[in-house]
Amino acid sequence: MFRRSMKAALSVLAVTVAVAGCGSSAATDVAQTADPNATLRYATTYGASSFDPHKTRITSDSIMLNLVYDRLVHRDRDANPIPGLAESWEFADDGSTLTLRLRQDVTFSDGTPFDAAAVVANLERAMQPDSITAAMLAGVAAVEAPDPQTVVLRLDGPGGQLVLTLSDLPGMMVNPNAFGTPDKDAALVLTPAGTGRYTVAQAQPGAQYEFVAHAVDREAVVETALEGHGEAASQNFPSGYFAHNAALDGQYAFDPERAKALLAQAGVPNGFSFVAGASNLPENQLIAQIMQEQLARVGITMEIRSMTPTDLNPAFNRGELDAILTTLTGRAEPSLLLTSYYGQDSPQNPSHDDIPGFREAMEAANRATDPDERAALLGEVNAVVMDHAAMLPVAFAELGAITSGTVVGYEPSRVLDEWRGVGVAAP
């Protein structure tokens, strides 16, 4: 199997936020006069892979998390620390403790009071070895709450960095009622529970990619770039292959008007621009140019950056490209391709995008030993990743082989040629 795909690196998360009626009053006076019924659209190349500030694996998640979590310390425009949920702080003369005095009359979004016990629970969780924030709090030996409005951090190392550190992920306060069990921790990934000005009313991972998918005429790519020798792709596996899910056919049909409508819905009616890398092989360059023209018709500007095949993926993984147009070689086992490109820990997933439901669906498919049952479950995995829409399959190319009359034993394979038994006939 050969596949052309455009792998989007733009990890934008389309989020609808609602004003939290019972949050911190530590916002600016300007925000206090804002219209609570207005819509603020903010475009960013980084979405939230997780709404759990302690367990997220990507520090850039803080861009979105700042909307839903207030922090112990805020920063002014010059990056100096100013009061947040902590209205003041003080180091002991010998540097052995950092004492925080907390604001009063602050609640979490569900009405639960915010107090020193909540801060202790948060910081102890943030210090756990499996937390991305553990290293940021390396100088903290213990956290205590002598009274409801006071928190004492006992230090066993340098602590001068801690005040500003508490304006970042470690200082984001999560409702303690929302963590502490596996089920609660799992729910927190998708549903934040903070004291911030906003709560999440709706999150649509993948919505940002749909307008690209509907703007690409895959049939035209097959007819022009592949000279008709291929199949327009609607998913990760071609028709006739056992992991193909027929229910996905047409999910992202060519529909420029729908693409334009989705752009307008996303707040970018005039489109946007991005940089896509493409290998300098002639066929790949032609596909990139066709897609560039198609995307331009709906207002999307794709800048093509031509690179050698060996340079393409490393550049994408370093974050130098927003997307890549690449050729994927089929694998003997469908799960190998799926985990390679969609698995959170895979090097082919440089943003470590955690697709909701992928891990569970993949595990279910791998537990099945009956071929028919496993084929159906792999189809469900295919549906999960296509709904997420982080990768756009474009076409499956038909690859042929020409042999002379003296070659014997060659049998073409649907996936990977094994070359088993191939030889040259004896004279």
C-alpha positions in Angstrom: 0.0 0.0 0.0 1.2 3.5 -0.9 -0.4 6.5 0.5 0.0 10.2 -0.1 -0.9 12.2 3.0 -0.7 15.7 4.3 0.2 15.5 7.9 -0.9 18.7 9.7 1.3 20.0 12.5 -1.1 22.8 13.3 -2.3 21.5 16.7 -5.1 24.1 17.0 -7.9 23.1 19.2 -11.3 24.7 18.4 -12.6 25.5 21.9 -15.8 27.3 22.9 -15.5 28.9 26.3 -18.2 30.1 28.6 -17.8 32.7 31.3 -17.5 31.0 34.7 -19.9 32.8 37.0 -18.0 31.8 40.1 -14.3 32.3 39.5 -11.4 34.3 40.8 -11.9 38.1 40.9 -8.2 38.6 40.1 -8.8 39.5 36.5 -8.0 43.0 35.2 -10.4 45.9 35.3 -10.6 45.8 31.5 -11.8 42.2 31.6 -14.5 43.1 34.2 -16.1 45.5 31.7 -16.1 42.9 28.8 -19.3 41.7 27.2 -19.9 38.2 28.7 -22.0 37.3 25.6 -19.5 38.3 23.0 -17.3 35.8 21.1 -13.5 36.2 21.3 -11.6 34.2 18.6 -8.0 33.5 19.2 -5.9 31.6 16.5 -2.9 29.7 17.7 -0.7 27.0 16.2 -0.9 25.2 19.6 -4.1 23.7 21.0 -4.5 21.9 24.3 -3.5 18.2 24.2 -4.7 18.0 27.8 -6.6 20.2 30.2 -4.6 18.7 33.1 -1.8 21.2 33.9 0.1 18.7 36.0 0.0 15.7 33.7 0.1 17.3 30.3 3.2 16.3 28.3 3.5 19.5 26.4 4.4 22.8 28.1 2.8 24.8 25.3 -0.6 23.6 26.6 -0.3 26.5 29.0 -1.5 28.9 26.2 -5.0 27.4 26.4 -4.9 26.4 30.1 -4.5 30.0 31.1 -8.1 30.5 30.0 -9.5 28.0 32.4 -7.0 27.9 35.3 -6.1 30.9 37.5 -2.6 30.8 38.9 -1.1 31.5 42.3 1.1 34.3 40.8 0.4 36.5 37.8 2.8 38.4 35.6 2.8 42.0 34.4 3.6 42.9 30.8 7.3 43.0 31.6 7.1 39.4 33.1 7.5 40.6 36.7 5.5 38.6 39.3 2.3 40.2 40.6 -0.4 38.9 42.9 -2.7 36.2 41.6 -4.5 33.7 43.7 -1.7 34.5 46.2 -2.1 38.1 47.2 1.4 38.2 48.7 4.5 36.0 49.3 7.6 36.1 51.5 10.8 34.1 51.8 12.3 33.3 55.2 15.6 35.2 55.9 17.5 31.9 55.6 15.7 30.9 52.4 14.2 27.8 54.0 10.6 28.6 53.3 8.3 30.5 50.9 5.0 31.6 52.5 2.0 32.5 50.4 -1.0 34.5 51.6 -4.1 33.5 49.6 -7.0 35.6 48.3 -10.3 35.1 50.0 -13.8 34.6 48.5 -12.4 32.6 45.5 -14.2 29.5 44.3 -13.7 26.8 41.6 -16.1 26.8 38.7 -18.4 24.3 40.5 -18.6 26.5 43.6 -16.1 24.6 45.7 -14.1 27.1 47.9 -10.5 27.7 47.0 -8.3 27.6 50.1 -4.8 26.5 51.4 -5.8 22.8 51.5 -6.5 23.0 47.7 -3.1 24.5 47.1 -1.4 21.8 49.1 -3.2 19.1 47.2 -2.3 20.7 43.9 1.4 21.3 44.6 1.8 17.8 46.0 0.2 16.4 42.9 2.4 18.6 40.7 5.5 17.3 42.5 4.8 13.6 41.7 7.5 12.0 39.5 5.1 11.4 36.7 4.1 15.0 36.4 5.6 17.4 33.8 5.8 20.0 36.6 7.9 17.9 39.0 11.2 19.2 37.8 9.9 22.8 38.0 9.3 22.3 41.8 12.6 20.4 42.5 13.5 22.7 45.3 10.3 22.1 47.3 10.6 19.4 50.0 7.1 19.8 51.5 4.0 21.9 51.4 1.9 22.8 54.5 -1.3 24.7 55.3 -1.1 26.2 58.8 -4.4 28.0 58.2 -7.0 28.2 55.4 -5.4 31.3 53.8 -1.7 30.5 54.3 0.6 28.0 52.4 4.2 27.3 53.4 6.6 25.7 51.0 9.5 24.1 52.8 12.6 24.2 50.6 15.6 21.9 50.5 17.3 23.7 47.6 17.5 27.1 45.9 14.0 28.7 45.7 14.5 32.1 44.1 12.9 30.8 40.9 9.7 29.6 42.6 7.7 32.8 42.5 7.6 33.1 38.7 7.4 29.3 38.5 4.0 29.5 40.3 2.8 31.8 37.4 3.2 28.8 35.0 1.8 25.3 35.0 2.8 24.4 38.6 0.7 27.4 39.8 -2.4 26.5 38.0 -5.0 25.5 40.6 -7.2 22.5 39.8 -10.3 21.6 41.9 -9.1 18.8 44.2 -12.5 17.1 43.7 -11.5 16.6 40.0 -8.4 14.5 40.6 -7.1 11.6 42.7 -8.6 8.5 41.0 -7.8 7.1 37.6 -11.3 7.9 36.3 -11.1 11.5 37.6 -7.6 12.0 36.2 -8.8 10.7 32.8 -11.8 13.0 32.7 -9.5 16.0 33.6 -7.7 15.6 30.3 -10.8 16.7 28.4 -12.7 18.6 31.1 -10.9 21.3 33.1 -11.9 22.2 36.6 -10.3 25.4 37.6 -10.9 28.9 39.1 -10.3 30.7 35.8 -12.5 33.2 34.2 -13.8 30.6 31.7 -14.9 27.1 31.5 -14.9 24.9 28.4 -18.4 24.7 26.9 -17.4 22.8 23.8 -14.1 21.4 22.4 -13.8 20.2 18.8 -10.4 18.5 18.3 -9.8 18.1 14.6 -12.4 20.7 13.5 -9.6 22.9 12.3 -8.5 20.4 9.7 -11.9 19.7 8.1 -11.9 22.7 5.8 -8.6 21.5 4.4 -10.0 18.1 3.8 -13.1 19.4 2.0 -11.0 21.7 -0.1 -8.8 19.0 -1.7 -10.1 17.2 -4.8 -8.4 13.8 -4.5 -9.9 12.5 -7.7 -8.1 15.3 -9.6 -4.9 14.4 -7.8 -5.2 10.8 -9.0 -6.1 11.7 -12.6 -3.4 14.4 -13.0 -0.5 13.4 -10.8 -0.9 9.7 -10.9 -2.3 9.6 -14.5 -5.3 7.6 -13.2 -3.2 4.9 -11.7 -4.5 5.0 -8.2 -7.5 5.5 -5.9 -8.6 8.7 -4.2 -8.2 8.1 -0.4 -11.0 8.6 2.1 -9.1 7.0 5.0 -5.9 5.2 6.0 -6.5 2.0 4.0 -7.7 1.4 0.4 -10.9 -0.4 -0.6 -10.6 -4.1 -0.6 -8.1 -4.2 2.2 -9.4 -5.9 5.4 -8.8 -2.9 7.6 -10.8 -0.6 5.3 -13.9 0.9 6.9 -16.6 1.4 4.2 -18.6 3.7 6.5 -15.8 6.3 6.2 -16.1 6.6 2.4 -17.0 10.2 1.6 -16.5 11.5 5.1 -14.4 14.4 3.8 -15.8 14.7 0.3 -14.6 17.4 -2.0 -16.8 20.4 -1.2 -15.2 23.8 -1.6 -18.4 25.6 -0.3 -18.4 23.5 2.9 -14.7 24.3 3.3 -15.5 28.1 3.0 -18.3 27.7 5.5 -16.1 25.9 8.0 -13.4 28.6 7.6 -16.0 31.3 8.4 -17.2 29.2 11.3 -13.7 29.0 12.6 -13.4 32.8 12.5 -11.0 32.9 9.5 -13.4 33.7 6.5 -10.5 35.1 4.5 -8.5 31.9 5.0 -5.0 31.5 6.4 -1.5 30.5 5.3 0.9 27.8 6.3 4.1 26.2 5.2 4.1 22.6 3.9 7.2 20.6 3.2 7.2 18.3 0.2 10.0 16.0 -1.1 11.7 17.2 -4.2 10.6 14.1 -6.2 8.7 15.2 -9.3 5.5 13.3 -8.5 5.4 14.7 -5.0 6.0 18.3 -6.2 3.2 17.9 -8.7 0.8 16.7 -6.0 1.8 19.6 -3.8 1.2 22.1 -6.6 -2.2 20.7 -7.4 -3.2 20.9 -3.7 -1.8 24.4 -3.5 -4.0 25.5 -6.3 -7.1 23.8 -4.8 -6.6 25.3 -1.4 -6.1 28.7 -2.9 -9.6 28.6 -4.3 -11.1 28.6 -0.7 -8.6 31.2 0.5 -5.9 29.0 2.1 -2.4 29.8 1.1 0.0 26.9 1.2 3.7 27.7 0.7 5.6 24.7 -0.6 9.0 24.1 0.7 10.9 21.6 -1.4 13.3 19.3 0.5 15.1 16.0 0.0 13.2 13.0 1.3 15.8 12.5 4.0 15.5 16.1 5.2 11.7 16.2 5.2 10.6 14.4 8.3 13.5 15.7 10.6 12.5 19.3 9.6 8.8 18.6 10.4 9.8 17.0 13.8 11.9 20.1 14.6 8.8 22.3 14.1 10.2 24.0 11.0 7.2 23.1 9.0 3.4 23.4 9.6 2.7 20.3 7.5 4.3 17.8 5.3 3.2 16.1 2.1 4.8 12.7 2.3 4.7 9.2 1.0 3.9 6.4 3.5 5.0 2.8 2.8 2.4 0.3 3.7 3.1 -2.0 6.6 2.4 -5.7 6.9 0.2 -5.2 9.9 -2.3 -2.3 10.0 -1.7 -1.5 13.7 2.0 -0.8 12.9 1.0 2.1 10.6 -1.7 3.3 12.9 0.5 3.4 16.0 3.4 4.8 14.1 1.5 7.9 13.0 -1.2 8.4 15.6 0.3 6.9 18.8 1.0 9.6 21.4 4.5 8.4 22.1 5.5 7.8 18.4 8.4 9.9 17.0 6.2 10.3 13.9 3.8 12.3 16.2 6.1 15.2 17.2 3.4 17.1 19.0 2.5 14.0 21.0 -1.1 14.5 20.1 -3.2 12.3 22.4 -6.2 11.4 20.2 -9.3 10.7 22.4 -10.2 7.0 22.3 -7.3 5.9 20.1 -5.4 4.0 22.8 -8.5 2.1 23.9 -9.6 1.3 20.4 -6.1 0.1 19.4 -5.9 -2.1 22.5 -9.3 -3.6 21.8 -8.2 -4.4 18.2 -5.0 -6.0 19.3 -6.7 -8.2 21.8 -9.0 -9.7 19.2 -7.6 -12.9 17.6 -10.6 -13.7 15.3 -9.7 -12.2 11.9 -13.2 -10.9 11.1 -13.6 -9.4 14.6 -10.2 -7.8 14.4 -10.9 -6.4 10.9 -14.0 -4.7 12.3 -12.2 -3.3 15.3 -9.3 -2.0 13.2 -12.0 -0.2 11.2 -13.2 1.4 14.4 -9.6 2.6 15.1 -9.6 4.0 11.6 -12.8 5.9 12.3 -11.3 7.3 15.5 -8.3 8.8 13.8 -10.2 10.0 10.8 -12.7 11.8 13.0 -9.7 13.5 14.7 -8.5 14.5 11.2 -4.9 15.3 12.0 -3.7 13.6 8.9 -5.3 13.8 5.4 -4.9 10.8 3.2 -4.9 12.0 -0.4 -4.4 9.0 -2.7 -3.3 5.4 -2.9 -0.9 5.0 -5.9 -0.9 1.8 -7.9 2.7 0.6 -8.1 3.8 -1.7 -10.9 6.9 -3.7 -11.5 8.4 -4.5 -14.9 10.5 -7.6 -15.2 12.3 -9.2 -18.1 11.4 -12.6 -19.3 14.3 -14.2 -17.4 13.0 -13.1 -13.9 11.2 -16.0 -12.1 9.3 -16.3 -8.9 8.2 -12.6 -8.6 4.7 -12.2 -7.0 3.5 -8.6 -6.4 2.0 -8.0 -2.9 -0.8 -5.7 -1.8 1.4 -4.3 1.0 5.1 -5.0 0.8 6.9 -7.2 -1.8 8.8 -9.9 0.0 11.0 -11.0 -2.9 10.9 -14.5 -1.6 11.9 -17.0 -4.3 12.7 -14.3 -6.9 15.6 -15.2 -9.1 16.9 -15.3 -12.7 16.1 -18.3 -14.9 19.0 -20.6 -15.7 20.1 -20.3 -19.3 
